[in-house]
Amino acid sequence: MRFPKIRENEKNNLYDARIIETNVVIGIAICVLAGILNIKKEAFMIYSLVYSMHLTINSFVRLKYYFNLKEIDCLVFAFLKGLGFVFLPSLIIQKIIFNSIPNILAIIMMVGFLFISSYMIMIEKRNVKKEEITIKNGYMHTQIVFLLTAVVELLYNLIK
């Protein structure tokens, strides 16, 4: 939330706990499945991708509606933020903790879907004049990430 810095018009927003819950449901489900099926190494990058997608989507929304940047600038900056703050560090953690790294095709695919997540929210929000923090928007973000995660998981298993 602090990068970029919170602007004056954001300070009055009240964040409902249900909105935050929409951002962790998919991640928790992946953790539970990874623990039950003992596939922690295989699920870690998918788990990380989920959180980098959420960061990307939320960053796009903040940049677009609170900073009033052009859509293309929001798209690029949000993508780079999700990539740099979550996805790339996760690759390093994957190597250090699990002594493995996805193959290059899987990495390219995941980075592509990370970019697509920001693009999808841009398309979804195109007709919105002013962003409001609502439960509906939280669920919409989760639906986009869930859909992309399911596709990534399917493709990831096909190419490994």
C-alpha positions as a Markdown table, in Angstrom:
| # | Residue | x | y | z |
|---|---|---|---|---|
| 1 | Met | 0.0 | 0.0 | 0.0 |
| 2 | Arg | 2.9 | 2.4 | 0.6 |
| 3 | Phe | 4.5 | 2.1 | -2.8 |
| 4 | Pro | 3.5 | 4.3 | -4.4 |
| 5 | Lys | 2.8 | 6.5 | -1.5 |
| 6 | Ile | -0.8 | 6.8 | -0.3 |
| 7 | Arg | -2.4 | 10.0 | -1.7 |
| 8 | Glu | -4.8 | 12.2 | 0.2 |
| 9 | Asn | -7.8 | 11.0 | -1.6 |
| 10 | Glu | -7.0 | 7.4 | -0.6 |
| 11 | Lys | -6.7 | 8.0 | 3.1 |
| 12 | Asn | -10.4 | 7.9 | 3.8 |
| 13 | Asn | -11.0 | 4.5 | 2.3 |
| 14 | Leu | -12.1 | 1.8 | 4.7 |
| 15 | Tyr | -10.9 | -1.6 | 3.9 |
| 16 | Asp | -13.4 | -4.2 | 4.7 |
| 17 | Ala | -12.0 | -7.5 | 6.0 |
| 18 | Arg | -14.0 | -9.4 | 3.4 |
| 19 | Ile | -12.1 | -7.6 | 0.6 |
| 20 | Ile | -8.8 | -8.8 | 2.1 |
| 21 | Glu | -10.2 | -12.3 | 2.4 |
| 22 | Thr | -10.9 | -12.4 | -1.3 |
| 23 | Asn | -7.2 | -11.8 | -1.8 |
| 24 | Val | -6.0 | -14.8 | 0.2 |
| 25 | Val | -8.6 | -17.5 | -0.5 |
| 26 | Ile | -6.9 | -18.9 | -3.5 |
| 27 | Gly | -3.4 | -18.8 | -1.8 |
| 28 | Ile | -4.7 | -20.6 | 1.2 |
| 29 | Ala | -6.4 | -23.3 | -1.0 |
| 30 | Ile | -3.1 | -23.8 | -2.8 |
| 31 | Cys | -1.2 | -24.1 | 0.5 |
| 32 | Val | -3.7 | -26.7 | 1.8 |
| 33 | Leu | -3.6 | -28.8 | -1.3 |
| 34 | Ala | 0.2 | -28.6 | -1.4 |
| 35 | Gly | 0.4 | -29.8 | 2.2 |
| 36 | Ile | -2.2 | -32.6 | 1.8 |
| 37 | Leu | -0.7 | -33.8 | -1.5 |
| 38 | Asn | 2.9 | -33.2 | -0.4 |
| 39 | Ile | 3.6 | -31.1 | -3.5 |
| 40 | Lys | 5.1 | -28.1 | -1.8 |
| 41 | Lys | 8.0 | -27.7 | -4.3 |
| 42 | Glu | 5.6 | -27.9 | -7.3 |
| 43 | Ala | 3.0 | -25.6 | -5.9 |
| 44 | Phe | 5.3 | -22.8 | -4.5 |
| 45 | Met | 5.6 | -20.9 | -7.8 |
| 46 | Ile | 1.9 | -21.1 | -8.5 |
| 47 | Tyr | 1.2 | -19.8 | -5.0 |
| 48 | Ser | 3.7 | -17.0 | -5.6 |
| 49 | Leu | 2.1 | -16.2 | -9.0 |
| 50 | Val | -1.3 | -15.8 | -7.3 |
| 51 | Tyr | 0.1 | -13.2 | -5.0 |
| 52 | Ser | 2.0 | -11.4 | -7.7 |
| 53 | Met | -1.2 | -11.3 | -9.8 |
| 54 | His | -3.1 | -9.7 | -6.9 |
| 55 | Leu | -0.3 | -7.2 | -6.3 |
| 56 | Thr | -0.3 | -6.4 | -10.0 |
| 57 | Ile | -4.1 | -5.9 | -10.2 |
| 58 | Asn | -4.3 | -3.9 | -7.0 |
| 59 | Ser | -1.4 | -1.7 | -8.2 |
| 60 | Phe | -3.1 | -1.1 | -11.5 |
| 61 | Val | -6.3 | 0.0 | -9.8 |
| 62 | Arg | -4.5 | 2.4 | -7.4 |
| 63 | Leu | -2.4 | 3.9 | -10.2 |
| 64 | Lys | -5.3 | 4.4 | -12.5 |
| 65 | Tyr | -7.9 | 5.7 | -10.1 |
| 66 | Tyr | -5.9 | 7.5 | -7.4 |
| 67 | Phe | -2.9 | 8.7 | -9.4 |
| 68 | Asn | -4.8 | 9.2 | -12.7 |
| 69 | Leu | -1.9 | 7.8 | -14.8 |
| 70 | Lys | -2.5 | 6.7 | -18.4 |
| 71 | Glu | -3.6 | 3.1 | -18.7 |
| 72 | Ile | -0.5 | 2.0 | -20.5 |
| 73 | Asp | 1.7 | 3.5 | -17.7 |
| 74 | Cys | -0.5 | 1.8 | -15.1 |
| 75 | Leu | -0.2 | -1.5 | -16.9 |
| 76 | Val | 3.6 | -1.4 | -17.2 |
| 77 | Phe | 4.3 | -0.2 | -13.7 |
| 78 | Ala | 1.8 | -2.6 | -12.1 |
| 79 | Phe | 3.3 | -5.5 | -14.0 |
| 80 | Leu | 6.9 | -4.5 | -13.0 |
| 81 | Lys | 5.8 | -4.1 | -9.4 |
| 82 | Gly | 4.2 | -7.6 | -9.3 |
| 83 | Leu | 7.2 | -9.1 | -11.1 |
| 84 | Gly | 9.9 | -7.4 | -9.0 |
| 85 | Phe | 8.3 | -7.5 | -5.5 |
| 86 | Val | 6.8 | -11.0 | -5.5 |
| 87 | Phe | 7.5 | -13.2 | -8.6 |
| 88 | Leu | 11.3 | -12.8 | -9.1 |
| 89 | Pro | 12.1 | -13.0 | -5.3 |
| 90 | Ser | 10.0 | -16.2 | -5.4 |
| 91 | Leu | 12.2 | -17.7 | -8.0 |
| 92 | Ile | 15.2 | -17.1 | -5.8 |
| 93 | Ile | 13.3 | -18.6 | -2.8 |
| 94 | Gln | 12.4 | -21.6 | -4.9 |
| 95 | Lys | 16.0 | -22.2 | -5.7 |
| 96 | Ile | 17.3 | -21.7 | -2.2 |
| 97 | Ile | 14.6 | -23.6 | -0.3 |
| 98 | Phe | 13.6 | -26.4 | -2.7 |
| 99 | Asn | 16.8 | -26.5 | -4.8 |
| 100 | Ser | 14.8 | -26.3 | -8.0 |
| 101 | Ile | 13.5 | -23.8 | -10.5 |
| 102 | Pro | 10.8 | -24.1 | -13.1 |
| 103 | Asn | 12.0 | -24.6 | -16.7 |
| 104 | Ile | 12.3 | -21.5 | -18.9 |
| 105 | Leu | 9.1 | -22.2 | -20.8 |
| 106 | Ala | 7.1 | -22.4 | -17.5 |
| 107 | Ile | 8.7 | -19.1 | -16.3 |
| 108 | Ile | 7.9 | -17.3 | -19.5 |
| 109 | Met | 4.3 | -18.6 | -19.3 |
| 110 | Met | 3.9 | -17.5 | -15.7 |
| 111 | Val | 5.3 | -14.0 | -16.5 |
| 112 | Gly | 2.9 | -13.8 | -19.5 |
| 113 | Phe | 0.0 | -14.6 | -17.3 |
| 114 | Leu | 1.1 | -12.0 | -14.7 |
| 115 | Phe | 1.0 | -9.4 | -17.5 |
| 116 | Ile | -2.4 | -10.7 | -18.6 |
| 117 | Ser | -3.8 | -10.3 | -15.1 |
| 118 | Ser | -3.1 | -6.5 | -15.3 |
| 119 | Tyr | -4.5 | -6.3 | -18.8 |
| 120 | Met | -7.7 | -8.1 | -17.8 |
| 121 | Ile | -8.4 | -5.7 | -15.0 |
| 122 | Met | -7.7 | -2.8 | -17.4 |
| 123 | Ile | -10.4 | -4.2 | -19.7 |
| 124 | Glu | -12.8 | -4.9 | -16.9 |
| 125 | Lys | -12.4 | -1.3 | -15.5 |
| 126 | Arg | -12.5 | 0.5 | -18.8 |
| 127 | Asn | -16.0 | 1.9 | -18.3 |
| 128 | Val | -15.5 | 2.7 | -14.6 |
| 129 | Lys | -15.2 | 6.5 | -14.0 |
| 130 | Lys | -14.1 | 6.3 | -10.3 |
| 131 | Glu | -12.7 | 3.4 | -8.5 |
| 132 | Glu | -14.4 | 2.4 | -5.2 |
| 133 | Ile | -13.2 | -0.1 | -2.8 |
| 134 | Thr | -16.1 | -2.5 | -2.7 |
| 135 | Ile | -16.7 | -6.2 | -2.0 |
| 136 | Lys | -17.8 | -6.6 | -5.7 |
| 137 | Asn | -14.4 | -5.3 | -6.9 |
| 138 | Gly | -12.6 | -7.6 | -4.4 |
| 139 | Tyr | -14.5 | -10.6 | -5.8 |
| 140 | Met | -13.8 | -9.5 | -9.4 |
| 141 | His | -10.1 | -9.4 | -8.7 |
| 142 | Thr | -10.3 | -12.9 | -7.2 |
| 143 | Gln | -12.3 | -14.2 | -10.1 |
| 144 | Ile | -9.6 | -13.0 | -12.6 |
| 145 | Val | -6.8 | -14.5 | -10.5 |
| 146 | Phe | -8.7 | -17.8 | -10.0 |
| 147 | Leu | -9.3 | -18.1 | -13.8 |
| 148 | Leu | -5.7 | -17.3 | -14.7 |
| 149 | Thr | -4.3 | -19.6 | -11.9 |
| 150 | Ala | -6.4 | -22.5 | -13.2 |
| 151 | Val | -5.1 | -22.0 | -16.7 |
| 152 | Val | -1.5 | -21.6 | -15.5 |
| 153 | Glu | -1.7 | -24.8 | -13.4 |
| 154 | Leu | -3.1 | -26.8 | -16.3 |
| 155 | Leu | -0.5 | -25.5 | -18.8 |
| 156 | Tyr | 2.3 | -25.8 | -16.2 |
| 157 | Asn | 1.6 | -29.5 | -15.7 |
| 158 | Leu | 1.5 | -30.0 | -19.5 |
| 159 | Ile | 4.9 | -28.4 | -20.1 |
| 160 | Lys | 7.0 | -29.7 | -17.2 |
